[in-house]
Amino acid sequence: MDPALGELENSDLLFEGDTIVQIGRHLDSKKADKVIDASGKILMPGLVNAHMHTWQTALRGVTSNWTILEYFANMHAGLATNFQPDDIYIATLMGALNQINCGTTTLGDWCHNNPTPAHTDRAIDGLMASNIRAVFFHGSPKPDPKPGQKHFSEVPHPRAEVERLLNTRFKHPGLVSLGLAILGPHYSTYEVAVHDFLLAREFKLIASMHCAGAAAKTPDGWERLVQEGLMGNNNNIVHGNNLTDAQLKMMIDLGVTFSLTPETEMTQGHGMAITGRLLEFGAAPSLGVDLESSISGDMFSVARFALGTQRALDNAHSKDTQHKLPDTSTIYCKQALEWITIKGAQALNLDDKIGSLTVGKQADLVLISAEDLNMSPVHDPISSVVMQTSLANIDTVIIAGETRKEHGRLIYPKLGELKTQLVQSGKRLMSELKQNTH
């Protein structure tokens, strides 16, 4: 993913500590403390999952048949309200470990089920315990209001909690850093949106927000925010299906990034992903799993889904307008690989550290077994990575120079006990949902 290097065959990479220091052929391995024989393998930068609600890991498969309206009612106003801090912890830890197991080294964890500081702290504990690189997007719950309470769309992001996190958990950030998962004008009043945008800018944090699903709370909010100079390159739009072309171009010109989750968007009813629309304006998406309560956590599957659906849309458009197929594919596999590596890094404001195999960047590395039955022979490594690779082919995962998966096995203590805790958490949450609906 480094355009200056391209794709190298029969080459070596040397890292010291957490940093890549050399890339090239026939590097001197005698000085190395450890040599990994990567013959028959593909070395690539770690994947970036730019958007996932990791707190839902214990509910895998629960939302797979729900529309977005059912999801709001049954998840945010139902299941989410029963989470205890330890439910958040085990879900976040196990969800992050699964990401590592699948070849993801960086996660945008969008945590919007944190009604108390204890919930927030346990989510952060889970990320840190997993050893994944992550941006923890601090959000806010979305329950139905009780009598006398304001609707969540009228509640500004809590400044005191942001200050607490910056002064304690993120005073000396390591692999995990802080971002804000705000409501944005799609899900809040304009006054709340202004407050939250200013808050993010004041503390120099990414402000990420959903834009899809239910009807917009403040339909003209985007234009008003731009007129007041509040939107810029610290803003990230998730989904964006509801945006007009004029709004998209306006945001792209300001450096706003976009994180798409095509499979959940199409499954739940957000609409078709805006992949092609972004490309038409010279931009490109990052991608995310979004909901492991609905789909697989594998980023290769996400990339294939995004690529295949947009190619299908382009092919159909060409047939309708030109009465023939395009002369060649409208999107190449290399672009899809960018979406889950360097474009994800850019969306998380980490592209100076990760997203490509570049000297000076972090040693976030993945080795893929290219001689496996489903992979061999490899004629084009990028096409093989995007179109053939699955979890079964992830041999080694290294994050910040530390090996987290080796010879196809995740390195983590007491995984069996942790899986039992995850199962118990999921069963309790589901039983409480059924009790509450009777």
C-alpha positions in Angstrom: 0.0 0.0 0.0 3.1 2.3 -0.3 3.0 3.6 -3.9 6.7 4.3 -3.8 7.4 0.6 -3.2 4.5 -1.2 -4.9 4.4 -4.9 -4.6 7.8 -6.7 -3.9 8.6 -10.3 -4.5 11.1 -12.3 -2.5 11.8 -9.4 -0.2 12.5 -8.8 3.5 11.2 -6.5 6.1 13.1 -5.5 9.2 11.5 -3.9 12.3 13.1 -2.8 15.5 10.8 -2.4 18.5 7.5 -1.2 17.1 8.9 0.4 14.0 9.6 -0.7 10.4 13.2 0.3 9.6 14.0 -1.5 6.3 12.2 -3.0 3.4 14.1 -4.6 0.5 15.7 -7.6 -1.0 18.5 -9.6 0.7 18.6 -7.7 3.9 21.2 -8.9 6.4 19.4 -11.2 8.8 22.4 -12.1 10.8 22.0 -9.0 13.0 18.3 -9.8 13.8 17.2 -11.2 17.1 14.5 -13.2 15.4 13.9 -14.3 11.8 10.4 -15.3 10.6 10.5 -17.5 7.5 7.8 -16.0 5.3 8.5 -18.0 2.2 5.2 -19.1 0.6 3.4 -16.3 2.4 2.1 -12.8 1.6 3.1 -10.0 3.9 0.7 -7.1 4.1 -0.2 -4.2 6.4 -2.7 -5.1 9.2 -6.3 -4.5 8.3 -8.2 -1.5 9.6 -11.8 -2.0 10.7 -12.9 1.6 10.8 -16.3 1.2 12.4 -17.7 -1.5 14.7 -20.0 -1.5 17.8 -17.8 -4.1 19.6 -20.0 -4.0 22.7 -22.5 -6.3 20.8 -20.1 -9.3 20.4 -22.1 -11.5 22.9 -25.2 -11.0 20.7 -23.8 -12.6 17.5 -26.6 -13.4 15.1 -29.3 -11.8 17.1 -29.9 -8.9 14.8 -29.4 -10.7 11.5 -33.1 -10.6 10.5 -33.9 -7.2 11.8 -34.5 -4.0 9.9 -33.0 -0.8 11.2 -36.3 0.1 12.9 -36.4 -3.3 14.7 -32.8 -2.8 15.6 -33.5 0.6 17.2 -36.5 -0.8 19.2 -35.0 -4.1 20.2 -31.3 -3.2 20.6 -31.0 0.4 21.8 -34.3 0.6 23.6 -34.3 -3.0 24.7 -31.2 -5.2 25.0 -28.7 -2.3 25.5 -30.5 -1.2 28.6 -29.7 -4.5 30.4 -25.9 -4.3 29.9 -23.8 -4.2 33.0 -20.2 -2.9 32.9 -18.8 -6.4 32.8 -21.0 -7.3 29.8 -19.3 -4.4 27.9 -15.9 -5.6 29.0 -16.2 -9.2 27.9 -17.9 -8.2 24.6 -15.3 -5.6 23.8 -12.4 -7.9 24.7 -13.6 -10.9 22.7 -14.7 -8.8 19.8 -11.3 -7.2 19.6 -9.5 -10.5 19.9 -11.6 -11.9 17.1 -10.5 -8.9 15.0 -6.9 -9.7 15.6 -7.6 -13.4 14.8 -9.1 -12.2 11.5 -6.1 -10.1 10.6 -7.3 -6.7 11.8 -4.7 -4.8 13.7 -6.6 -1.5 14.1 -10.2 -1.0 15.2 -12.5 1.9 15.3 -14.6 0.9 18.3 -17.8 3.0 18.3 -19.1 2.5 21.9 -22.6 4.0 22.3 -23.9 1.9 25.1 -22.2 3.5 28.1 -24.8 5.0 30.5 -22.3 5.3 33.3 -18.5 6.0 33.5 -18.1 2.4 34.7 -19.5 1.1 31.4 -17.1 3.4 29.5 -14.1 2.3 31.6 -14.8 -1.4 31.2 -15.1 -0.9 27.4 -11.6 0.7 27.4 -10.3 -2.0 29.7 -11.4 -4.6 27.1 -9.7 -2.8 24.3 -6.5 -2.4 26.2 -6.5 -6.0 27.5 -6.9 -7.3 23.9 -3.6 -5.6 22.8 -5.3 -4.3 19.6 -4.6 -0.8 18.2 -7.9 1.1 18.5 -9.6 4.5 18.5 -12.2 4.3 21.2 -15.2 6.5 20.0 -17.0 7.5 23.2 -20.7 7.7 22.4 -24.0 7.9 24.3 -26.9 5.5 24.8 -30.1 5.6 22.8 -32.9 4.3 25.1 -36.5 5.5 25.0 -36.9 8.5 27.4 -38.6 7.9 30.7 -41.3 10.4 31.9 -39.6 13.7 32.6 -36.4 12.8 30.6 -35.3 14.5 27.4 -35.0 12.4 24.2 -31.4 11.5 23.5 -31.4 13.8 20.5 -31.7 16.8 22.9 -28.8 15.7 25.1 -25.4 17.3 24.4 -22.3 15.1 24.5 -21.1 15.1 28.2 -18.1 17.5 28.4 -17.3 16.3 32.0 -16.9 12.7 30.8 -14.6 13.7 27.9 -12.5 15.7 30.3 -12.3 12.8 32.7 -11.2 10.4 30.0 -8.5 12.8 28.7 -7.2 13.5 32.2 -7.2 9.8 33.3 -7.5 6.9 30.8 -6.0 8.8 27.8 -3.6 11.1 29.7 -0.7 9.0 28.2 -2.4 7.2 25.2 -0.7 4.1 23.9 -2.3 1.7 21.4 -5.8 3.0 22.3 -6.7 6.6 21.7 -9.9 8.7 22.1 -12.5 9.9 19.6 -16.1 11.1 19.9 -19.1 9.2 18.6 -21.5 12.1 18.4 -25.1 12.3 17.2 -24.6 14.7 14.4 -27.5 16.6 12.9 -29.0 13.4 11.5 -29.8 12.2 15.1 -29.8 15.4 17.1 -31.2 18.9 17.3 -29.1 21.6 15.6 -28.1 23.1 19.0 -26.8 19.7 20.2 -24.9 19.2 17.0 -23.1 22.6 17.3 -22.2 21.8 20.9 -20.7 18.4 20.0 -18.8 19.7 16.9 -17.3 22.5 19.0 -16.4 20.0 21.8 -14.5 17.7 19.4 -12.7 20.6 17.8 -11.7 22.1 21.2 -10.1 18.8 22.3 -8.7 18.0 18.8 -10.6 14.8 18.6 -12.2 13.0 15.6 -16.0 13.5 15.7 -17.7 10.5 14.0 -21.4 10.4 13.4 -24.0 8.2 11.8 -26.0 9.5 8.8 -28.6 6.9 7.7 -31.5 4.9 9.1 -34.3 6.9 10.6 -35.4 10.3 9.2 -33.0 13.1 9.8 -33.7 15.1 13.0 -32.2 18.3 11.4 -32.3 17.9 7.6 -30.6 21.2 6.9 -28.0 20.7 9.7 -25.1 19.8 7.4 -25.3 23.0 5.4 -25.7 25.2 8.5 -22.7 23.5 10.1 -20.6 24.2 7.0 -21.8 27.8 6.8 -20.6 28.3 10.4 -17.2 26.8 9.6 -17.7 23.8 12.0 -17.2 20.9 9.6 -13.7 19.8 8.6 -11.1 17.1 8.4 -11.7 16.0 12.0 -15.2 14.8 11.0 -16.1 11.2 10.0 -19.4 10.2 8.5 -20.6 6.7 9.0 -22.9 5.3 6.2 -24.0 8.5 4.6 -26.7 6.9 2.5 -29.1 9.9 3.0 -26.7 12.5 1.8 -27.3 14.3 -1.5 -24.5 14.6 -4.1 -24.2 18.3 -3.2 -23.8 17.4 0.4 -21.2 14.7 -0.4 -19.1 17.1 -2.5 -19.3 19.8 0.1 -18.0 17.4 2.8 -15.3 15.9 0.6 -14.0 19.3 -0.3 -13.6 20.0 3.5 -11.7 16.8 4.1 -14.5 14.8 5.8 -13.9 11.1 5.8 -16.4 8.3 5.3 -16.7 4.9 6.8 -19.2 2.6 5.1 -20.6 -0.8 6.2 -22.3 -2.0 2.9 -23.5 -5.4 4.2 -25.4 -4.1 7.2 -26.6 -1.0 5.3 -28.2 -3.2 2.7 -29.5 -5.8 5.2 -31.1 -3.4 7.6 -32.5 -0.9 5.1 -30.2 2.1 5.1 -29.9 1.8 1.3 -27.1 1.1 -1.2 -23.6 2.0 0.0 -22.3 5.3 -1.4 -19.0 3.7 -2.5 -19.4 4.6 -6.2 -20.7 8.1 -5.4 -17.6 8.8 -3.3 -15.4 7.5 -6.1 -17.1 9.8 -8.6 -16.0 12.8 -6.5 -12.4 11.6 -6.2 -12.8 10.3 -2.7 -12.7 6.7 -1.3 -14.3 5.0 1.6 -13.0 3.2 4.6 -14.9 0.1 5.6 -16.2 -1.4 8.8 -18.0 -4.5 10.1 -20.5 -2.4 12.0 -22.4 -5.1 13.8 -21.2 -8.6 14.7 -24.7 -9.0 16.1 -25.6 -9.2 12.4 -22.7 -10.2 10.2 -19.2 -11.8 10.2 -16.3 -9.9 11.8 -14.0 -10.7 8.9 -12.8 -7.6 7.0 -11.9 -9.6 3.9 -15.6 -10.4 3.6 -16.5 -6.7 4.1 -14.2 -5.7 1.3 -15.5 -8.3 -1.1 -19.1 -7.3 -0.4 -18.3 -3.6 -1.0 -16.4 -4.4 -4.2 -19.0 -6.8 -5.6 -22.1 -4.7 -4.9 -20.5 -1.6 -6.4 -19.3 -3.4 -9.5 -22.9 -4.8 -9.9 -24.3 -1.3 -9.6 -21.9 0.0 -12.2 -22.6 -2.8 -14.5 -26.3 -2.3 -14.3 -25.9 1.4 -14.8 -23.8 0.8 -18.0 -26.4 -1.6 -19.3 -29.2 0.9 -18.7 -27.4 3.9 -20.2 -24.9 2.4 -22.7 -26.8 -0.8 -23.5 -23.7 -2.8 -22.8 -21.3 -3.8 -20.0 -18.3 -1.6 -19.2 -15.2 -2.4 -21.2 -13.5 -3.5 -18.0 -14.1 -3.6 -14.3 -15.0 -0.2 -12.9 -13.2 -0.9 -9.6 -10.0 -2.9 -9.1 -9.1 -5.2 -6.2 -6.2 -2.8 -5.2 -8.8 -0.2 -4.5 -10.8 -2.5 -2.2 -7.6 -3.4 -0.4 -6.9 0.3 0.1 -10.4 0.6 1.7 -9.4 -1.8 4.5 -5.9 -0.6 5.0 -4.7 2.9 4.2 -8.1 4.5 3.8 -9.1 3.1 7.2 -6.0 4.6 8.6 -6.9 8.0 7.2 -10.4 7.8 8.6 -9.0 7.2 12.1 -6.3 9.9 11.6 -3.6 7.3 11.9 -2.2 7.1 8.4 1.1 8.6 9.6 1.5 5.4 11.7 -0.3 2.6 10.0 -2.0 1.4 6.8 1.0 0.6 4.6 4.3 -1.2 4.7 6.4 1.9 4.9 9.8 2.6 6.7 9.1 4.6 9.8 5.6 3.4 10.3 4.4 1.0 13.0 5.1 -2.8 12.6 1.4 -3.7 12.2 1.8 -6.8 10.0 -0.1 -9.7 8.7 1.2 -12.9 7.1 -1.1 -14.8 4.8 -0.4 -18.5 4.0 -0.4 -18.3 0.2 0.2 -22.0 -0.3 -3.0 -23.1 1.4 -5.5 -25.1 -0.7 -7.8 -22.2 -1.3 -5.0 -19.7 -2.1 -2.5 -21.5 -4.4 -1.4 -20.7 -7.1 -1.0 -16.9 -6.6 -0.7 -15.0 -9.8 -1.6 -11.6 -8.5 -1.1 -11.2 -4.7 -3.5 -8.3 -4.3 -6.3 -10.2 -6.1 -5.5 -13.3 -4.0 -5.7 -11.2 -0.8 -9.0 -9.6 -1.6 -10.8 -12.4 -3.4 -9.5 -15.6 -1.9 -8.3 -14.9 1.6 -10.3 -15.9 4.7 -9.6 -16.3 8.4 -8.2 -19.8 7.8 -5.3 -18.3 5.9 -4.1 -15.8 8.6 -0.9 -17.2 9.8 0.7 -14.4 11.8 -0.5 -11.0 13.2 1.9 -8.5 14.7 0.8 -5.3 16.3 3.4 -2.6 17.2 6.1 -5.2 16.8 4.5 -7.7 19.2 3.3 -11.1 17.8 -0.3 -11.7 18.7 -1.0 -14.6 16.4 1.5 -17.2 15.2 1.3 -20.3 13.0 -2.5 -19.8 12.7 -3.1 -19.6 16.5 -4.1 -16.6 18.5 -1.7 -16.0 21.4 -3.9 -15.2 24.4 -4.3 -16.8 27.9 -7.4 -18.5 29.1 -9.4 -18.1 25.9 -11.7 -21.0 26.9 -12.7 -19.2 30.2 -13.2 -16.0 28.3 -15.5 -17.7 25.7 -17.6 -19.1 28.6 -18.0 -15.6 30.1 -19.1 -14.3 26.7 -21.6 -17.1 26.3 -23.0 -16.5 29.8 -23.3 -12.7 29.2 -25.2 -13.3 25.9 -27.6 -15.8 27.4 -28.4 -13.5 30.3 -29.0 -10.5 28.1 -31.3 -12.5 25.8 -33.2 -13.9 28.7 -33.8 -10.4 30.1 -35.0 -9.2 26.7 -37.6 -12.1 26.5 -38.8 -11.4 30.1 -39.2 -7.7 29.2 -41.2 -8.4 26.1 -43.7 -10.8 27.7 
